[in-house]
Amino acid sequence: MTSRVATLDRIGIPDERLFALPPQQLHHFALDATASWHPRLSELIHHADPYSFFSVAIRAGERVEPWQSGRVTLLGDAVHTMPPTGGIGAGTALQDAACLAAELLAADRGERH
């Protein structure tokens, strides 16, 4: 999967300038960035309201070392400090949900404390 995150290396525009662009210029920027996409996809951007475009900063937390488990469980965004790009957040959440369900079931059966 190819990420479409607009990094400085990718687009050549520093954040200060990108976040100062008016919606119409962001619309043109999106049209240029997607010009080589399948025509049906780029057409969606072409027909979008030019005044509805805005820049969004996406940040990710640093990976931390695992810690000793306790009686508190973090769910959702509290534990998944990652950007919503590349589809990794949803997959990680589903894996964690399956792991949590297995651990709760094991605890209920007396196999875990």
N, C-alpha and C positions, 0 to 999 in steps of 0.2 A: 504494500500500500504506500502510495506517495503522499507525504504530508503537504498541505498547502499553507503552512504557517509562513507568514511574511517576515522572515528574518532580514537583518541588514544585508547579509551576504546574498540573499536571494533577490531582494528588490532594490537594494542600493539607496534606500531612503531611511535616514535616521528616525528614531521614534518621535523626536520633537517635531520634525517636519510632517511625518505621517499623521500624527494626532492633531495637527493644525489644519489639515486639508478639509475643505468643506465637503459635504455629502456628495455633491455632483462630481467632484474630482475623484473621490473614492470610487464612485460608480464607473467612471471612465477607466480608472486603474484596474478595477475588477474585470471590465470588458477586455482590456489589453492582456491581462494575466491569464484569461481563459479563452483567448482567441483560437488556440490550437485544440481545445477540447471538442468533444462530439458536438455537432451543431445543436442538438436538442438541449444539451446542458448549457451551452453558452447563450442560447436563446432565452433561457430563464433569466439570466442576469441582464440581458438586453432589455427585457420587458419589465424588469423590476423598477419600482419607484426610485428615481435617482436621489430623492431627498431622504430615503430611508437608510442610507449607508452610513456606517460609523466604524471607527477603529476600536478594537478591544485588546487590552493587554492580557496575555495568558502567561501565567507563571506556574512553575512546578517546584515542589519542595525537594530538598535533598534526601536521598535514601539514607535511612538510619539503620543502625545495627539492630537485630532482634533483641527484645528485652524479655525478662522473665514474665510468664503469664500470671495473671491474677484473676480476680473476680469481676473485672470491668472489661466490657467488650465495646470496641469502637465500631460504629457502622457508618456506611455511606461516605460522605465527604470528609467526615472526621478522620477516617483512616486512609482514604485514597487521595493523597495530596499530589495529584498529577493533572496535567491539562487534559481537556476533553478531546484531544486530537488523536488521530490514528486508531481510534476505537479501543484503546487499551484500558480505559477506566471501566467500561461496562464489563469487559471480560474478567478483569481483576475482581470486580465486585461480585460477579457470579461465582468465581472460584472461591472467594472468601465466604460467600453465603453457604456453599456446599460444604466447605471445611467446618464452618461454625455449626451447621446442622448435624454433621457427623459427630462433632465433639459433644454437642448437647445430648444427642442420642446416647453416646457412650457414657456420659455422666449419669443420665437417667437410668441406664442399665447397671450402674455401679462399677463400670469399667474405668472411670476417670473420677478424680476428686475435684 
